[in-house]
Amino acid sequence: MILRKLSDFEMTENRRPFLRREDRWPTLTWPRQIPIAGTPADVVAATDSYSRWMATNNLPKLFVNANPGAMEAELANVIWMSVRGDVLTKEDAPAKLRLAARLGIHSASARKLWQGALQRALESGVAVYDTLFVELADREQLPLATFDKKVLTIYPDIAKRPKDLM
């Protein structure tokens, strides 16, 4: 979001990647491919198949380094943007969010992690924001994929370079 009026040059640069209709198409089709409530069926089938395969294979899994608890905010924001872009109506948006809540995405509340994260931060000198990820990885007994040298050094049993998890 930009709070000031953009110059003509800035507007031209912002529009440049989307001048042709075919260049705008991905911004329209991608939100329609998010599987919600069993649709679109082909995406749901592919996602389900991939999820079953990932759950049963012995390949190392990469722990995604993302802001714990932010998934809900991001998902709500995608729905809001879909309303703003006239892809969804205001009336349909709450129902889509309720359906999304039933997807089974595991999300961790920062509040459930903050005591452990604070203790780790006080002991290590690593910022609480970063120790939230360490705490989550430790609780879930998963490696934390990171490039942060300090986290890698202080938490070698938990933090791993992504290439070491491949």
Secondary structure, DSSP 8 states (H G I E B T S, - for coil): ---S---HHHHHHHHGGGSSHHHHHHHHHHHHTS-BTTBSHHHHHHHHHHHHHHHHS-S--------TTHHHHHHHHHHHHHHHTTSS-TTTHHHHHHHHHTT------HHHHHHHHHHHHHHH---HHHHHHHHHHHHHT--EE---HHHHHH-TTTEE-GGGG-
